Structure formats: structure tokens, C-alpha cells
Amino acid sequence: MASRAKEIKTELIDAVVAQLHHHLPKAKARMLDGFVRQYYGDVAPEDLAEFNAETLYGEALSIWRFAQKRLPRQPSIRVYNPRHEDHGWQSTHTVVEIINDDMPFLVDSVASALNRQDLLESGGALTVHLLIHPILRVRRDGDGKLIEVLGDDDVCADHTGDAIGESVLHVEVSQQSSQAALDAIGNALRQVLDDIRAVFEDWRPALAKVDQIIAELDSPPSGIAKDEVAETKAFLAWVRDNHFTFLGYRGYRLERKGDQDYSKIDEKSGLGVLRNVLPESIKRTKTPSPVSGRARPRMTALTGRFSAPA
């Protein structure tokens, strides 16, 4: 049964490629040939078997057109209900498409964000019905226009190093009929992708901050017990050793006002998801700190998640 499913998948992809060469100019068909084989290459055979070649052809051509331009460091996001007259194919689901620089946590974060959306007109959460996620090596010009999608052989021969890795996500979810619901999904995903980029770009600086804190503890402030310093250093060294995913960092300075201590945010220190200072963060600084500024003039906030044990 499994071998037959794989045969059906191969036959479907070959049929899609045949349509490319039938409908498109030779040069464009050759470029799309490689794209289609990579795009559908890792999809489970049983998922692909639910569609006919015409639908798969229309879907692939639609996302190919969507991927033609993407500005550097910016995700392209589209949330829509495919219609033949507008997109060349149709579906009973709402479709989410994302073209983004390849980064860790991308698929899990997008799926989690979609599952959190309470947007169904009928009530309840969105259900993910299909997720396609190839990682492509592509070349774009300075304006973000797609020049080339590299195949496996091209990647090995890419001596110039100007190709970049891109994640292409196609997700089908419970259909949403209102434009407001489609816009809300797109806005939520844009925020998630902004957070992922901030974490991805700042994880090395966050690790450097941990190293700096560990080094500073060699000369700790007075009034802190030696065993507490040793325990803190050991813990930080442990999380630094790939036991923690650093999502954000922020520095604070403790200031004394009257007979109470307050934490003041160092607004230039933020990394990752703590790059920007939100109103609720400002609000928390209005409350006296339980930590004594006389013993600890500075504080650090680290946010992230612990790695699962092997």
C-alpha cells in the first residue's frame, strides 16, 4: 500500500510537470519543473493523493507567482480563499502562504499561532488541514526579484555564495469567509514572524550577554553570599551549554526613590522578543521592586525556553 501511494505521488507530480511544459514557454517551464519537484517533494503521499493534477498545477503556479518578489529581511504573507478566476485554482479551505528567510522555529511557531486563532465564524479555533514546507535555495536581485531556484546540483556548485535559503509555507486551514478574519490571521502571523526574526538575529548577542554576566560574577557586588554566586554561575553556564533557547534579553537598573527600590528599563539593551519596550513593561516598573538596589544595582531579564532532555 505504501509503495502504491508513492507511485501515485510520482505520477501526480509528473502530470503537473507535463502541464507546465504544455502551457508555458520552454524556459519558464524548465525553471518551474525544478520548483514543482522541490515544492511537492516532501509532502506525504497520502496528502498529495487527495488532489488531482490540475489542482496541484494551479496551486504551484499560484505560489510561484506570489514568490516572484520579496524585499530583503521581509516576509511575504498571503491569506486568501483561492478562486479559479483569480488564482487559477480553488480550495474549500482558507490558504496561508508565507515566503521568508529560512529560520529555526518557523513551522512550529506558525502552526502554533494558527492554532491559537479564535477566528472561526462558527466558533472555535482554526484547524490545520495541510502544511507544505519546502526549503529552497534561491537567488534574488537587489530589488527582491526572484532570479533562480537552485536544484540540488546547483546548490553544490554554488561557489559565489549569493544564494539564500528560503522557507516556503503553504498551510490550508478552516475556511474563513470574512475579510476581517483573513486580515486578523495575516496580522497575527506577521507579529510572530517579526518575533522569530528578532530571536534569530539576536541569539548570538544574547549568548554574549550571558558570557558577560558570568564573567562579571567573578567580582560580585558586596552583600551577596559566595555560595549564591557560585550557584548562579553554575546555572548560567548550564543554560548557556545548549540547555536553553534564548528568546529575549533586557537590562534593568535598580533606583532608590524614598525608602523603596524601582527597576528602570535600559531601553537600548533589549534583544530578541524584548527589543521593544511594551506599555505593560513600563507599567510594571511603577511598582516597587522586591530586590534591594543597595545589594544589586543592576538586574537582567532573560526569556526563553528550556530544551527537552535527551
Secondary structure, DSSP 8 states (H G I E B T S, - for coil): -HHHHHHHHHHHHHHHHHHHHHHS-HHHHHHHHHHHHHHHHTS-HHHHTTS-HHHHHHHHHHHHHHTTB--TT--EEEEE---HHHHS---SSEEEEEEEE--TTHHHHHHHHHHH----TTSS---EEEEE--EEEEEE-TT-BEEEEE-HHHHHT--S---EEEEEEEEEES---SHHHHHHHHHHHHHHHHHHHHHHHHHHHHHHHHHHHHHHTTS--TTS-HHHHHHHHHHHHHHHTTTEEEEEEEEEEEEEETTEEEEEE-TT--EETTSS--HHHHHHTTS--SS-TTT-SEEEEEEEEE----
